[in-house]
């Protein structure tokens, strides 16, 4: 395990299942993360393909580092997610927020996983990727991904946050994306607005740290965990420039 401090960000390179138990119980204001979906990808009817081949065709020019954890079947995926979700819940303050990205295949599964992990399920926020999606003749386009959100315990209305939109539209810009499944920083800015101004935000699947960038730019604290050394290094470089 490697640990690096960059300003108000604490970054860990290692397996979140081993690192989460070492963090302080009840210390997080939010868990906002984008775990591997273990879905079929864009070109294969199953999740066992090479990651790059799953999500891109041969004409894609930009190359990304591989990542692990995206090849589980649905039952093992649900069990695995329930385990790390429970560990995250143990780290959350009372009234804190959980927001987990997922796709259409795992949407029903993730709703159950959040509750099995110990959070109170509060709803779904769709993200419309607009034209940044695959298109197939004779089918509806899979142009939305989803944020399953909830809270650890009751969630008071008077939190100094206000009412946020329940739907977001952002196109993925390949020129800015540093991870195969990276989310737009603008989207993450909107999602983390659900947290207090002085929030400590945990992301156990940090990737290239889009959530961390948004957190630091809003003056919040960030704790990120990433298994891939390649993406960990990208995250460190990215956050050091803020």
C-alpha positions as CSV (number, residue, x, y, z in Angstrom):
1,X,0.0,0.0,0.0
2,X,1.2,3.5,-0.9
3,X,-0.1,6.7,0.8
4,X,0.5,10.2,-0.5
5,X,-0.8,13.5,0.9
6,X,-1.4,16.3,-1.7
7,X,-2.8,19.4,-0.1
8,X,-6.2,18.4,1.4
9,X,-6.2,15.1,-0.5
10,X,-5.1,11.8,1.0
11,X,-4.5,9.2,-1.7
12,X,-4.0,5.4,-1.3
13,X,-2.6,3.0,-3.9
14,X,-4.0,-0.4,-3.0
15,X,-7.0,-2.6,-2.6
16,X,-9.9,-0.7,-1.0
17,X,-11.0,-3.9,0.9
18,X,-7.8,-3.8,2.8
19,X,-7.5,0.0,3.1
20,X,-11.0,0.9,4.2
21,X,-10.8,-1.0,7.6
22,X,-7.7,1.2,8.4
23,X,-9.6,4.5,8.1
24,X,-11.3,6.3,11.0
25,X,-14.8,5.1,11.9
26,X,-17.4,7.9,11.5
27,X,-15.0,10.3,9.8
28,X,-16.6,10.7,6.3
29,X,-19.2,13.3,5.2
30,X,-19.8,11.4,2.0
31,X,-18.9,8.4,-0.1
32,X,-19.1,9.4,-3.8
33,X,-17.7,6.8,-6.1
34,X,-17.7,5.2,-9.6
35,X,-16.9,1.5,-9.1
36,X,-16.4,-1.0,-12.0
37,X,-19.8,-1.8,-13.5
38,X,-19.0,-5.4,-14.5
39,X,-21.4,-5.0,-17.3
40,X,-21.3,-6.1,-20.9
41,X,-19.5,-3.1,-22.3
42,X,-20.3,-1.7,-25.8
43,X,-19.2,-4.6,-28.0
44,X,-19.6,-7.9,-26.1
45,X,-22.7,-9.7,-24.7
46,X,-20.8,-10.6,-21.6
47,X,-18.4,-9.0,-19.1
48,X,-15.4,-11.3,-19.6
49,X,-13.7,-9.4,-22.4
50,X,-10.5,-7.4,-22.2
51,X,-11.5,-4.0,-20.7
52,X,-10.3,-1.9,-23.7
53,X,-12.1,-4.2,-26.2
54,X,-15.3,-4.1,-24.0
55,X,-15.6,-0.3,-24.2
56,X,-13.9,0.7,-27.4
57,X,-13.7,-0.4,-31.0
58,X,-10.6,-0.8,-33.1
59,X,-11.0,2.7,-34.6
60,X,-10.5,4.4,-31.2
61,X,-7.3,6.3,-31.4
62,X,-6.8,7.4,-27.7
63,X,-5.4,4.6,-25.5
64,X,-6.1,4.1,-21.8
65,X,-4.6,2.0,-19.1
66,X,-6.5,-1.2,-18.1
67,X,-8.2,-1.6,-14.8
68,X,-9.4,-4.6,-12.8
69,X,-12.7,-5.6,-11.2
70,X,-14.9,-5.3,-14.2
71,X,-15.3,-9.0,-15.0
72,X,-17.5,-10.4,-12.2
73,X,-20.8,-12.1,-12.9
74,X,-23.9,-10.4,-11.4
75,X,-24.1,-12.5,-8.2
76,X,-20.5,-12.2,-7.3
77,X,-20.6,-8.5,-8.2
78,X,-23.5,-8.0,-5.8
79,X,-21.7,-9.8,-3.0
80,X,-18.4,-7.9,-3.6
81,X,-20.2,-4.5,-3.7
82,X,-22.1,-5.3,-0.5
83,X,-18.9,-6.0,1.3
84,X,-17.1,-2.7,0.4
85,X,-20.4,-0.8,0.8
86,X,-20.7,-2.0,4.4
87,X,-17.1,-1.0,5.1
88,X,-17.9,2.5,3.7
89,X,-21.0,2.8,5.8
90,X,-18.9,2.1,8.9
91,X,-16.8,5.1,8.0
92,X,-19.6,7.5,7.4
93,X,-20.9,10.2,9.8
94,X,-24.5,10.1,10.9
95,X,-26.6,12.0,8.2
96,X,-23.9,11.6,5.6
97,X,-24.5,11.0,1.9
98,X,-23.7,8.0,-0.4
99,X,-23.7,8.4,-4.2
100,X,-22.7,5.5,-6.4
101,X,-22.5,5.5,-10.2
102,X,-23.9,2.5,-12.2
103,X,-25.3,1.6,-15.6
104,X,-28.6,0.3,-16.8
105,X,-27.6,-3.4,-16.3
106,X,-26.6,-3.0,-12.7
107,X,-29.2,-0.4,-11.8
108,X,-31.6,-2.8,-9.9
109,X,-28.7,-4.6,-8.4
110,X,-27.1,-1.4,-7.0
111,X,-30.3,-0.3,-5.4
112,X,-30.3,-3.5,-3.4
113,X,-26.5,-3.3,-2.7
114,X,-26.8,0.2,-1.2
115,X,-29.4,-1.0,1.3
116,X,-27.6,-4.3,2.0
117,X,-24.5,-2.2,2.8
118,X,-26.3,-0.3,5.5
119,X,-27.4,2.9,3.7
120,X,-31.0,4.3,3.4
121,X,-31.9,4.4,-0.3
122,X,-33.2,7.8,-1.4
123,X,-33.3,7.8,-5.2
124,X,-31.8,7.8,-8.6
125,X,-30.2,10.7,-10.5
126,X,-29.8,10.0,-14.3
127,X,-26.8,11.4,-16.2
128,X,-27.6,12.0,-19.9
129,X,-24.3,11.5,-21.8
130,X,-26.0,13.0,-24.9
131,X,-24.1,11.8,-28.0
132,X,-21.3,10.2,-25.9
133,X,-22.8,6.7,-26.2
134,X,-23.0,3.8,-28.6
135,X,-25.8,3.7,-31.1
136,X,-27.4,0.6,-32.6
137,X,-30.1,0.5,-35.2
138,X,-33.5,-0.7,-34.1
139,X,-32.7,0.0,-30.4
140,X,-33.0,2.8,-27.8
141,X,-29.6,4.4,-27.2
142,X,-27.9,3.7,-23.9
143,X,-27.1,7.3,-23.3
144,X,-27.8,7.5,-19.6
145,X,-25.8,6.3,-16.6
146,X,-27.2,6.7,-13.0
147,X,-26.2,7.9,-9.6
148,X,-27.9,5.7,-6.8
149,X,-27.9,7.9,-3.8
150,X,-28.8,7.6,-0.1
151,X,-27.8,8.4,3.4
152,X,-26.3,6.8,6.5
153,X,-29.2,7.3,8.9
154,X,-31.7,10.2,8.8
155,X,-31.0,13.2,6.6
156,X,-32.2,16.5,7.8
157,X,-33.5,19.1,5.3
158,X,-31.7,22.0,6.8
159,X,-28.2,21.1,5.7
160,X,-27.1,24.4,4.0
161,X,-27.2,22.7,0.7
162,X,-30.5,23.6,-0.9
163,X,-32.5,21.6,-3.5
164,X,-30.3,20.2,-6.3
165,X,-31.4,19.0,-9.8
166,X,-32.4,15.4,-10.2
167,X,-31.1,15.1,-13.7
168,X,-27.8,16.2,-15.4
169,X,-26.6,16.5,-19.0
170,X,-22.9,16.5,-19.8
171,X,-21.2,15.1,-22.9
172,X,-18.0,13.2,-22.4
173,X,-15.0,15.0,-24.0
174,X,-12.4,12.4,-25.0
175,X,-9.8,15.2,-25.0
176,X,-10.2,15.7,-21.3
177,X,-10.9,12.1,-20.2
178,X,-7.9,10.3,-18.5
179,X,-9.7,7.0,-17.6
180,X,-11.6,4.5,-19.8
181,X,-14.8,5.2,-17.8
182,X,-13.9,8.7,-16.5
183,X,-16.7,11.1,-15.7
184,X,-16.7,14.8,-16.6
185,X,-15.3,17.0,-13.8
186,X,-18.3,19.4,-14.4
187,X,-20.6,16.5,-13.5
188,X,-18.7,15.7,-10.4
189,X,-18.8,19.4,-9.3
190,X,-22.6,19.1,-9.4
191,X,-22.8,15.8,-7.7
192,X,-20.6,16.8,-4.7
193,X,-22.7,19.9,-4.1
194,X,-24.9,17.5,-2.0
195,X,-22.1,17.7,0.6
196,X,-21.3,20.4,3.2
197,X,-18.7,23.1,2.4
198,X,-16.2,21.5,4.7
199,X,-17.0,17.9,3.7
200,X,-14.5,15.0,3.8
201,X,-15.4,13.0,0.6
202,X,-14.3,9.3,0.3
203,X,-13.9,7.6,-3.1
204,X,-12.8,4.0,-2.8
205,X,-12.5,3.7,-6.6
206,X,-10.7,6.9,-7.4
207,X,-9.6,6.2,-11.0
208,X,-8.1,9.3,-12.4
209,X,-9.6,11.4,-9.5
210,X,-12.3,13.4,-11.3
211,X,-14.2,13.4,-7.9
212,X,-11.0,14.6,-6.2
213,X,-10.5,17.4,-8.6
214,X,-14.0,18.7,-8.0
215,X,-13.6,18.3,-4.3
216,X,-10.4,20.2,-4.1
217,X,-11.6,22.9,-6.4
218,X,-14.6,23.4,-4.1
219,X,-12.3,23.6,-1.0
220,X,-13.4,20.2,0.3
221,X,-11.2,17.4,1.6
222,X,-10.7,14.2,-0.4
223,X,-9.7,10.6,0.4
224,X,-9.2,8.5,-2.6
225,X,-8.2,4.8,-3.1
226,X,-7.1,3.3,-6.4
227,X,-5.9,-0.2,-7.1
228,X,-4.2,0.5,-10.4
229,X,-0.7,2.1,-10.0
230,X,-1.0,3.7,-13.4
231,X,-4.2,5.5,-12.6
232,X,-3.0,6.3,-9.1
233,X,0.0,8.1,-10.6
234,X,-2.3,10.0,-13.0
235,X,-4.5,11.0,-10.1
236,X,-1.5,12.2,-8.1
237,X,-0.2,14.3,-11.0
238,X,-3.7,15.7,-11.7
239,X,-4.4,16.8,-8.1
240,X,-0.9,18.2,-7.6
241,X,-1.8,20.8,-10.3
242,X,-4.7,22.2,-8.4
